Amino acid sequence: MGTNGSTMLKPLRQGLPPLDPAAVSDAASCALPARYEAVGEARRFTRRTLDQWDVGDRFDDICLVVSELVTNALRHGLPIPHQRPSGEADAGRCAQPPAVRLHLLRWTERLVCAVRDPSDETPAPRDSDDFSAESGRGLFLVDSFADGWGWHPLAGALGGKVVWALFRLRPAD
């Protein structure tokens, strides 16, 4: 994706009416701890939320993409002292870990998953022909299962960025 906000948000707007924050049907959010077990917590939170929202045939795609976005935020979006599995020594760890937060927003015919992390680094898919590699496939999967994805930097006191994925939903019958 590009480096300016217009380019980064372009896939969110392509072929869709504007996303009016006031028109959100449902919204849910959860803070995630700075440990890899948070991926499972995010998946459970997403499953519970999507069960309530009845998103139909996109359920599994959305859960997979949330797992990938949260994994990337934990792996690449936190300062180095936070990038380790739980159970390792906490020496050098600050008292208040940077926030990783999952947001789910549903409109009538679309859903956006957004993950906020404190890093200013641009998320980019790895250029790799080795699809059997254990890592580096996260954004490739996001791109494959979502109808669009992108990111934008956060300004002000929050700082960091939000990486989002868009899903088109079938209208209710």
N, C-alpha and C positions, 0 to 999 in steps of 0.2 A: 504494500500500500504506500501511498505517498507520505509526504511530511506535512502537508497543510490540512486543516480541518475539513475543507471542502472535499478533497480527494479521499480522505479517510472515511468520511461518512457517505460517500457516493453510493456504495452498494446498499446502504440502508434505505436510500430514497428511490433507487431504480425500480420503475414499474409499479410503485406503490404510492398511494396517497400519503401526504405528510403525516408523520407520527405526532399527533397532538397529545402532549402529556396529560391534558385534562380529560382525554377520551379513553384513558387506560381502563379496561374492564376490571382487571385484577393486578395486584402487585404483591410480591413477597420478597423478603431479603433476609440474609443471615450473615453474621460475622463468622469467619473461620479462623481457627488457630493456626499458628505458623508451624505446622507439622504435617507430614504426609498422610496421616490418618484423616485429615480434614477432607480429603477427596471422597472417602466413604461417607463422611458426614454430609458433604454437599450432595452426593448422590441420593442419600436417604431423604434429605430435605426436598430435593427436586422431585423425587418420586411421590412423596406425600402431597406436595403442592400440585403436581400435575394430575394426580388422582382426583383431587377436589375440582380442578378446572376442566376435566374431561377433554383433553387435547387430541383424542382419537389416535390415528395411525402415526403421529409424529412422536409419540411417547418415548420410544427407545432411542430414536435419533437425538432428541433433546437431552436425554440422560447421558448418552455417550459424549455429546459435545460439552456438556457441563463438566464432566469428568476431565476431559482434555483441557478445557480452559482453566480449571482450578489447578490441575497438575502443573500447567505452564506457569501460572502465577506463583505457585510455591517454589518451583524449580528455578525460575528465571526472574521473578519479580521481587524477591526478598533479598535484603543484604546478605552477604556470605555467611555470617554467624547463624542465620536462621535456616539455611539450606542444608539441613541434615535430618535424618529420621529421628523420631522421638526416642528417648532412652539414652541418647548420647549425652555426654557431659554438657552442661549449660554454661561452662566457663566463657566469659566474654559476652554473654547474652544480655541485652538491655532489658530493663524491667518491663517496658511496654513494647511488645513486638509490633511491627508495622501491620496495619490492617489489610487483610484480604477479605473482600466482601462479595457475596454472590447476590445478584439481583435478577428476579424473574418478572417480566412485565408482559401482560397479555391484553391484546386488543381483540376485536371480534374475529379477525381473520389472520392474525399474526401474533407471534410471541418473540420476545427478545430476551436472551440470556446475556447478562453482562457481569464480568468479573473485574473488580477494582483491585489494583495492587500499587505499592509505593514506588515502583520503578518508572523511570522516564525512558527506558530502552524501547526501541521500536520492535514489536513482535514481527518475526519474519519466519516463514517456513524454511526449513533447511533444504538446501539443494542436494538431494541425495537420490541415487537410483537404487539404493539398497533398502527395499521395503521390509526386509526381514530384520533390520536393525532394531534394537530394543528401545531406542529413543530417537527423537527427531521427526516423528510422524504426527505429532499432535495437531498442528495447524493444517496439515494435509487432510487429516480426518475431519476437522472442523469444516474445511472447505468442501469436502466431499458430502457431508451429511446435512449441513445447513444450507439455506437458500442464499445466504450472504453473510459476510463477517467483516469486521474492521476494528478499528481502535481509535481512541482520541485521548490526547493528554488532558489532565485535569489541572486547573489553575487554582491559585489561592492557597489556603491553608492545607487543603487535602493533598495536593501534588500527586504525582504518579500518573497512572493511566487507567482507562477502562478498555477492555477487550470485549467485544460483543459478537453475538451470532444471532441471525434473524431466521425465523421459521415461518413459512406461510401455513396457515391452518385452514381446513375446510370449514365453510360456514355451517352452523348448526342447521339441521333439517327441521 
